[in-house]
Each structure stands twice: as structure tokens, then as C-alpha cells.
Amino acid sequence: LMYSTMHGYKTWWSTELVSAWDLEAAWNKIPLLYVLMHPDSPVTQGIEWMLWMDDDAIFTDLNFTMPFKQYDEDGINLVIWGDPQRVYRGNDIQGLNTGVFLLRKCEWSRQLMAEVAALATPSIRKMIGNKGRIAEQGALTWVLHSQASKWKDKVQLERNFTMNGNWMDFVGKFQKGGRKLSQAVWGNDEVPFVVQYAGCQMCRGHSENGSWHDDGVRKCQNAFLEAYMYGDDQVLNKIGLRHLSLETHLVRSNPGSELYQRHLTMTRCLPAFLVIGTQKGGTSSFHFLLKSGWHDDVQVNNGEKEIHYFSWDDNFRKGPLVYQQRFDGSGDRLGDCKPLGNTKLGEVSATYLDYPKSAERAAQLLPAARIVVLLREPVSRLVSSFNMKWQVEICGKLTWTRTDCYNGITSVKIVNDNSVAKRQREAAVAVWRKCNKDGQLDPGCLQQDFVQKLTSKIDVELQKHQECGRQKAEDLGACLGVHGLDQADLYRVMEDNLFVYRSMYAEHLAHWLKVYPPDAVLVIASEHMKETGDMKDTMMRFARFLGLPDSGPRVHHDLIFKSSPASQDSGHVHENGRTYIAEAPSELSGRLYKAFCPKNQELAQLLLDKKLIATVGEIPWLATALKRDVC
């Protein structure tokens, strides 16, 4: 429809069944075209050419126009993809493709359609081949083969451009905004005029060697989405819009357009960068430096560290005006705040990386934002996250005032005074009754409690992952049940039950790369936030990423040597300063390494393919994991 609109062509949507008793299914186009080409047809008056397209084909080069003048000069009436040798000599049903063809409105074409339709009789179909199951493509091939002298001179078996490319040949080869394919197909890197999705069914997948299988569903859907978005961008560009990527339906205004300038004005008081995680990956140390004034041209939000605007539904529903107020902006009007000059606003919320909806919501409001992600070794991140949850369960409010909070529990009264919820108090009392020894929690008992609960949590989650693997689930998050939950249930699932899932970084980073280009994403290894020398290099890299000077009077690297008060443990930098009563047993760690192995491989490939890193060695823990683990 949009191709016709762009070029001023009329359209006819074929929904009728002209002759159900003998010209069913794909045959239906033959009598329909015969009727539409009648000289007195009221719907085709003034029409010279008709382009037929099956419903499984889409235009991908919407700026292309067929060489009608050349066809007129050559006296051509039928243009269709084909191979002369296979059609005229071999009578090969695959020698041409009737999914897309151009037909001149004239008596010659009507007679050709009549000849093809005459072969629809079952007895004739059986006589000419394929055990009676011959379709209209085989019938046209037979007519051109058996009556070549009558029809051949006015038929163009077009091979000068891709009239209907096979979708599987073009998967992953469209380049957003480009006029060439990333890789040539059959020696041709031109974008195809039309791509046909024969055998591709969005719900059932695609057929390979005559068998249908679920593995094809994602391949089929993603291939269609990529080609469709590429073609649709050509339409949207006419009005100054574009898709954020070829993997998403999300649309935003083009840089320089009137809509884009309006959006920049309205969001100028909102973040220019987001630090999206990972949880327990060093975001607190990163935030401390930004909040403490490491760079005069960087400002983070007021109040508590994390806003969770894009990840928590209740916060998101408050709207961008309330979000703007966290950055000294007015609550009356978007874009109303003090002059910013060169200042880059930003925020740090570790839930953004892996909570569903966060990436899409951020891209809709802040399409030009710079995205920063810190990635920590998956098993250590998992144990660190569990350690925090376990301490909250044991200590309640004491978790945030003591790094060894369990040593502060000396009575049931202290448990009750520091409780944060009924379930937490009940769990803490149970541990007190089990581990109390002379008014103190016994370390050995606590170690057993920690290991038993950690192992139990991971065992349950790994079983869910294995079941998703057996189901060959296309969306791991959906299989694990993270979609469609209200905020309270989502928080419970993500924070208490999905420690493994949240360490599968490839799964989450891929979502962000669907809506933000790779050059807008900075990946930092969490190890580089531990040593002061590495941290300085990392912060300088971050400054350059934002387009700011990485040294000079406006940059205060001396703050790097003053570690965050939240990350001190006996004089050594340690995540959030929380001590560990125990670690993961070696047997459990081994199982986790095995579970993370394929996801780490996916992550490495993703980072390299998107040019987010030049070598795997830039992420030390990832390089170690790839050498250590065999999937």
C-alpha cells in the first residue's frame, strides 16, 4: 500500500475466491487478473500495467521503479523472474516464480491467463506432472515451455534486478539507512526490490525439507521484521521519522527534523546518559564519583541514588514531569529548568539493564541518551546479590547501617525493631531461634544457613532454565515469567528468584541494542572499578564517551583515590562493604559456570559483532571464563 502511495499507483486487495471448484488457493490470481484485464473493466480504466504480489511478499526497495520504458521498447507484456534454460528447455517448475510478476493490460495477457487457467482441470494437471498437484506456477511454466513460439518473444524472464528474493538469503544483510546489503547475495549487493516469504509462517515457523518446526518461528519473525523495518524507514523518512533499529517497531524523529528539535527542547532537562547496571556491578562506586563532583560538567539526580523511573511501573506512571524534577527541573512544563550549558545530566539505576520494558521506555523518551553498562563476573555478581538479600532477611534495617549486620543481632527485640516486613521478621526470628548461641548468632550456623538457602534458590532457578531449554523457549524472560506482572510481583520475581537470569548479560544487553545504536553504548568491566589506576582510565574513557574533556581543571581525578564510603571493607575496596559469612560451595560454582558458559559465549560474540569491544581481553573476567569453561 505504501509503495503504491509513494508512486501514485492504484491498488486492488484480492480477498475474493473467483472459482472455488477448480481455481482455488494460488490459482485464484489467474481468473482474477483475466477479469481485471477486460477492456471494459471499470476498476482498471487507464491502467497499462498490473503488478501481482502474493500475500507473502513485501517491497523492500520502495524507491525502485521498474524500467517500463525499456519494456515498451522491447514489446514485453509479461515480466517475471525466471531462468530461460530451465523454463523453455527444462520445463522446470522452479524455473520461474509467480509470487511476483508484472503483466501488461492487453488481450495477449488475457489469452495467456486463459491458457494457464485451462490447465487447472484435475485430469490435465495429472497429465502434465507432479501427480496432479501442479499449481499455477507449474501451469505457466508448461505453457511457456510447450508453446514457446507463441509467447516467448513478449516475455521478459527478469534477472537484472531482484524481483522477488528468497527471504532466507537476506537475513541479517539489510543495513539501516544503507543502500547496499552488508553482504552480497548471489554476487549482488543491491537491495532487493521485493522479498518473498515462501514457507515462512509467523506462528508456525518455516518449513525445511517439508517438515515444520518451532525453531523456525524466531528466524521467520525476525527476518520479516528486519526487512519490513528497512522498507518502512523509506516511507517514514518522507515525514522526518525513523525506526530506532531494524529490530523494533519504535519510531522516533530524524536528527535535524522539526519534530526532533521539539523533542530535544522538551527533554533538555532530562538525562543525557543512563548507567543501567548491572546490579552489584560497581554502580554505587560509579555513582559516588559522579555525585561527589568528579567532573564539573556532569550532574546526577537529587535524592537517593536510584530513581528506577523506566523499570518500575509506579514510577513510570508518574510521568516525565515528575522525573524531570529529580534533576532540578520544573514540574510545570517539560524542558523548563535552569540553563545547563555543557552540563550532562545522568542517573544510575541498576534495574534498567534487566527489567522488562526499561530499554523501550528509555528509548522512547531519551532516544539520544548515552548508555553505560558495567558487567561483573556472573557468579560473583550472583553471590553478591544473594548476600545482600540474605542479610536483609537476617538483619532488616541493620543491613544499611552495618557491613556485618548479623553481628548486631543480639535479641528478638532487635530483630523486631529492625524488621522491614512481616515475612522478613518471621525469617529473621527463625534464624535467631536456630543460630542463637549465648545471645549471639553463631557464625557456623549462619554459614550453613547461607549456603543452604543459596543452593536451594539456585537449584530451583536452574531447573526452570533447564525446562525453558527443553521447550526451546524463544524468549527466556517470558519463559521464566517476568512479563505481564504488576510491579510488586515483578520486583519479587526479579530480586528474590532470578539470580542466574540477571547474570545472563547477553540476554539483556541485546534488548538495549535493539533500541540504541552500538556507538551510543559503553561497556565497562566491573574489575576496572576496583583498582584506582584502572578506575581513572575508565572514568577518562567515560568522559570522552560523553564528549567531555577527560582531564584538566574541570576534572577531579583526586576523588578516585577517595573510595566510596559504601565500598570500604577493612581498608580494601569491596562491593558495598558487605562482608560475606560464606561463599558459594565449589560444586555449586561449577554448575553455575556450566550454566553461564553458552551465555558468556553469546555475550562475547555480541560485544565483538557490535564493536563494543575490540578484543575479549577488554573484559578480563569474560576472557577467563571463555578459556576455563567448556559448554
N, C-alpha and C positions, 0 to 999 in steps of 0.2 A: 504493500500500500504506500509506504513512504517513498519507495523508488518511483512509483508512478506519479506521486505528488510532486517530487522534485523535478521530474522530466515532462510533466503535463500530459501523462498518458491516462487513458480510461482503464478501468478495471472491471472484471467480472468474477465474482466469487462463485465457484461451482459447488453447489450443495445439492443439486438435483440428481436423480437417477433416471436417465433418459429411457433406457430399455433394459429393465431388470431381468427379463427372461434369458437374454443371451449376451448382453454387453454390460456385465456387472464389473464392479471394482475398477481396476485400471483401464479396462476397455471403455469406461464411460466417457472419457475425454474425446474419443473418436466421433461418436454421433453428435456430441455437444458442439464440437468445432464444425462439423458438417452443417449443423443448423445455424450457427452464428455466422458462417461464411456465405449464407444465402444472400444474393444481391439485394433482396428487399427486406432483410432483417433490420428492424428499427433500431436495435441497440448497437449496430456496427456501421451505421451510415458514416461515411467519410473516413473509415478505418482502412488502412492499407496493409498493415502487418498485425499479426497476433502472436504474442509470446506466451506459450503454455508453460506453467510450472506446477509440478506436483506439490502436494502439501508438505512434503518432507524436504523442501529445498528453500534456501534463503539467499537473498542478494548480500554479498559481502563487499563488492566494489560498487557503491551506489553512484559514483561519478562516471562510471564507464557507460558509453553508448555504443551500440552495435553499428558496424560500418554499412548502414543501409544504402548509401550511395554506391558503394562497391558492389553490393548485391544487385542493385538495379542495373548497373552497367554490365554485369555478368549474366543477367537474366535468371537469377536464382529465385526460386519460390519456397524452398524448404531449407532451413539451416538447422543442423543438428550435430552434436558431437558424434564422431564416428571414424572408423578406420576403413578406407576403401577396399583394402585387400580382404579384410575379414567379412565385410558386408557383401561386396559384389562377387567375390570368388568363393569365399568360405561359407556363406550363409550362416555366420556365427551370430547367435542371439546377443552375445556380449560385444558385438562389433559396433553397436551404437547405443544411445541411451535416450529413451523417450520421456525421461523425467523432466527435461527442459528442451524445448525446441521452438524455433521461430517459423511461422507459416504465413505466406502472403495470402491475403484475401482475394481469391480468384477461383475460376471454375476448375483450373488444373488442380488446385489444392482440394477442392470438394471431391473431385473424382478420386484423388489419392486416398482420402479418408474413406470413401465408399469401397474402394478395393480392399483396404485393411479391414473394415467392418465385415465384409463378406466372408472373411476367414474365421469369424467368431463362431460359426456353426460347429458344434462338438465333433461331428464326423470329419469335418475338414481339418480342425485342429489336430485330431488324432493322425490324420493322413500326413500332415506336413511336419510332425515331430513332437518330441517331448511328451509322449504318451498321452496326448490330448490335453495337457495342461499349459499349452503355449499361450502367452499373454500378448497384449498389443505390441510390445517391443519385438517379440519374435515374428509377429504377423507383418509388421512394417519391414523387418529385415527380409522376410521371404518375398514380399512384393518387390523390393528393390533388387534382390538377387535374381528372381525369376523373370522380371520384366525390366531389366536394366536399360535396354534400348529405349523404353518408353519414358522412363522417369529420370535417369541418371544425370542428364545434361542440366537439369534445373534443381539439382540437389547439391548443397554445399555441406560436406562432412567436415565440420569446422574443427580445426586444430590450431588455429593461430592465437587463440586465447582460451582460457579455461571456462568453458560454458557451463559445466556442472561437475565440479571437482568432488572426489570422494572424501567425505569428512575425515576419515581416519588418516588421510595423507597430510592433513593440515593442522592436526592437533599440536598446540604449543608453538605454532610458527607465525601467528599474527603478532605484529608489534604495534603497541598503542601509538597512534599518531604517525606511524610509518607508512610508506607507500610500497615497501618491499617486504617479502617474507624474511624471517630470520634465517631460514634455510630453504634452499631450492627444492621444489617438488618436480620430479621428472625433468630436471635440468632447467626449470623455470622458477625464478624468484618473484614473478609478478603476482600480485594479489588476485585470487580467482574472482571472476565475475559472479558466479553462483557456486555455492557449496550445497551438495545434496546429502541428506542423512538417511540413505537407504539402509535398512536394518537397525536403525537406532530408534529405540522406544524409551521415552524418558522414565517410565516406571519399571519396565521390564529389562532394560539394558540393551545389549545388542547381540546379534547372532554371529557366532563364529563356527564355521563348518556345520551350520544348520542347527546348532544347539544354543538355547537361551540360558544365560547365567547372570546371577546378581552382580558379579564383579564388573559387568559392563555398564551398570547404571551410572556410577560416578563418572566414568570415562565419557559416556554418551552425553550426560548433562553438562559436564564441564566443557566438552568440545563445542557443544551448541552455544553455551553461554559466551565463550570466548569469541566465536565468530559473530554472534549476534551483537555483542557489545561493540565489536570493531565496526560493524556496519552501522549500528545505531549512532555511534560517535560522529559519523559523517553527516547524519541528519541533525544531531544536536548542535554541532559546530556552527550551523547556519544561524542559530539563535544564541550563540555565545555560551553553550553548555558543553559538558563532557562527563563521561563516567570516570569515577575515581581510578578505576582499573578495569581491565578486561575480565575480571573475576567477580564483579559486583554490579548490582543494579543502581547503586547510589550515584546520584548525579550532582555535580557542582558546576559553578560558573567558571568560564575560562579566565586565566590571568589577563588583566587589561580590559576585560569587558565591563560594561556598566554595572551589571549585577555583581561582579567580583569586587569592584570598588566599593559598592554599597555594603557588601558583606565585610570587607576589611574595616570599614568605618564602624560598623555595628559591633565588631568583635575586637576592636583595638585595645580594650581594657581587659581582655581575657588572655590566657596563657599563649605564649609563643612556643613553649616547649612543655612536654609532659615526660616525667620519669615514671614509667609504667610498671616497674617491678624489676626482678621477681621478689616475692615476699621472702624475707630472710636472706636477701642477696646483697646487702650493703646499702640499702636505700636510706637508712637512718643516718649513716655517716655522710652520705652524699647530701642529704637534706641539711644536716648540721652545718656543713661548709657553706652552702648557699644561704642559709638563714643567718649565719654569723658574719656575712659580708665579704666572702672570699673574692667576689667580683662586684665592683661598684655598679656595673651595668646589668646585674642580674637581681631580680626580686621575686621571692616566693610569697605564697599566700599568708594572710594573717591567721592567727589561731593555731589549732592543733595541726600537726604535720600533714595528715592525710584528709582530703576532702571527700574522696570516693564519689565524686559527682556522676561520673559516667558508669560506674559499676553498681551503685545501689539505687534501686528504683525510687525509693522515697526521696532521696536527694535529687535525682534527675527530674522528678515531677515538680520540684520547686521552681525549675526554670532557670534560664541563663542570667536573669537579673540578680537572683539571689547568689548564683555562682560568681557573678561579677563583683558583688560586694566583698567577697573574700580577698579581693585584690585592690582594695581602696576605691572601688568603682561605685557610682551612684546606683541606688536601687530603683530609680525612677525611669531610666532610659538606657538602653544598650549603647555603649560607646561613650558614655558620659563619665569621664574621670580626669584627673589632673594630667597635664602634658607629660608624656613618657620619655620623649627624646629618644636616646638609643637604648633605653632600658628594655630588657627582655623579661617578661613575666613568665612564671612557670610554676608547676606544682609537682609534688611527688606523692603518688598513690599506688601502693604495691598491688592492689587488687585489679588494676586496669589490665595487666598482661593477660590474665587467665579467666576473668569473669566474663560470661557471655554478654553480648550487646555492647561492651565497652568500646571496642575498636570502631564499630559502625557509628555509635553515638558521637565519639570524639571526632571522627572524620566529617560528620555532618556539620558540627558546629565549628570545628577548627581544622579545616582541610589543609591549611598551610603550616600547621604546627610541626615542630621537630620532635621526634620520638626517641627517647633514650631508654635502653633496657639493660639491666645488669643481670648477668647469668652466673649462677653459682653451681658448683658440682652438685648434681641432683640428689645423691644420697645424703650428703651433709646438709643440704637445704631441707630435705625431708625430716631428718632427725632434729635439726634446729627448730623447725616449725612445730614438730610434735613436742619438743622440750618446752616450748612456750605454752602450748595448750595444756600439757601435763602440770606445769607449775601453776597455771591459773586454776586448774581443778583442785590442786592441793592447797593453794595459798589464797586464792581470791585476790583482793586488792593489794595484798602484800607483794604480789608479783611485780608491781610497778614501783615499789619503794626499796626492795632488797634484791640483790642479784642471787642470793642464796635463800630465797624466801622460805623454804621448807625448814630452815633452821630457826625461823622466827615463830613457828607454830609450837606453842608450849601448853596449850589447853583448848578445850572445846569452846571456851568463851572467845578466844582469839579467832578460832575458825568462824564462829557466828558473827563476830564484829567485822570480819573482813569478807564475808560472803557477798557474791555479786548476783546470785540467782539460787533458786531452790535446789535445782539439780546439782549445781556446783557445791552447795553446802552439804548436801547429802553424801556426795562423793568424798568430800574432804573429811567429813566425820567418819566415814567408813575407813579411810586410810588411817586416821588418827587411832581408831579403835584397833586396827590391825598392827600398826607400827609404833604405837606409843611405848616408850621404854624409859621409865623414871622421868616423865614429864618432857621428853624429847622424842622426836621422830627418829627411829633407828635407821642409820644410813643403809645398812644391809637390806633391811626390809623395803626401804624406798627404792633401792636398786632393783630388787625383784619386781616391785610394783611397776616401775618404769618399763623394764624390759618386757614383762608380761603384757602390759597394755599396748606398748608399741607393736610387739609381734602380732597380737590379736588384731589390731587395726589394719596392719599391712596385709595379714593373711586374708582378711575379708575383702579388702580392696583388690588384691591381686587375683582373687577368684573372679571378681567382677570383670577385670580386664581380660582374663582368660576366656570368659564366656563371650565377651564382645569380640574377641579374636575368632572364636569358633563361629560366631554369627557373621563374621566378615563385615562388621559394622562400618558404614561409610563415615559416620560422624561419631567419634569416640565420646565426646561430651554428651551427645544426645543419648548414646547407649548407656552412659553412666548416670543419666537422669538430671543433668544440670539445666536443661532448657524448660521454660514454661513454669518455673517455680516463683512463688512470691518471695519478697526479699528475705523474710525470716527463714524460710526453708532453704533458700539458696545459700544463705550465709552458713547455716548449719551443715549443709552438704559439703560446701567448699572448704570450710575451716576445720571441720571435725572428721570428715570421711574420705577426702580425696588428696591425701598427701602425695601419692605416687603421680596421679594425674597432673597435679600442679607443677611437678618437676619435669614433665614432658614438654620441653620448651618449643620444640618444632611444631607441635600441635597448636600452640597459642600464637607464636610469632607469625605463623602462616596467615592467621586471621588478620593481623595488623598489616601484613604486606599485601593483602588484597585491597586495602583502602588507603594505604600510604606508599609512595614510591620508595624504593630502596635508598635513594640518596637523601631521604628525609628521616632515616633511621640510623641510630648509632648504637652499636652493641659493645658492651664493656664486660670483660671478665671480672667477676667479683674479687678474684685474687688481687687484682690491681688496685683495690680499695683498702688493702691491708697494710702494705709497706709504704712508708712516706714517699720514697723515691718514685715508686710506681704510681702512687696516688697523684703526685704532682704532674707527671706525664699525662695521666688520664684526664685530669682537670684542664690541662692546657689543650688537650685534644677536644674536650667538651666545649671550651671557649671558641675554638676555631669552627667547630660544628655549628655554633650559633652565629658565626660571623662576627665575633668579638675578638679584641686583642687578647693574646694568651699570656702576656707579661706587660710590665710597665707599671706606672703609678696607680692605675685603677684596679690592679690585680694584687691580691694579698696572699701570696703563697705561704706566708709565715703561719697562717691559720691551719694549714695542713699538718703542721707539727704539733698542733693542739687538738688531739683526738677528741671526738665527741664524748661528752660525759656519759652518754648512754652506752659507750662501747669500750669501757675500761674494765679490765679484769686482772687484778694484781699487777698492774703496770703494762699489760700487753693488750693490744687491740684484739677484741673478741666480740662476736656479734651480740649487740645489745647488752653485753655484760652479764648475761645469764649463765651461771655455772651449770655444769652437767652432773647430775647424780650418777648417770650411767651413759653408756654409748650403745649403739646397735650391736647385737651379737654378730660375730663373723659369719655365721650361717645365714642370717637374715640379710646382711650386707651383700653376700654373694648372690642371693636370689634377686636382690634389687638391682645389682649390676647387670644381671642377665636380662631383667625386665626392661631396663633402660637402654640396653645395647642397641636395638634397632632404632629407637627414637633418637639416640645420640648420633647414629649414622645419618638419619634423616636431617637432623639439625646441621651437621657438618655440611651436607650436600646443599641444604637450603642457604646457609650463610655464604658458601662459595658461589653458588649459582647466582645469587642476588648481589654478589660482590660486596657483601657486608664485611668480609674479611678477605685478605689476600692468601693467607695460609691458615691451616687449622692451629698452628702453633701460637696464633694470637690469642687463643682461648686455651691456656695451659691445661686446665682440667679436662677439656674435651680431647685434646691430643693424647693425654694419658689414658683416657677411657677407651679411645679407639685402638690403642696399642694393647691394652690389657684385656679387653672383653671380646669374646668371640660369640656372635649371635647364633 
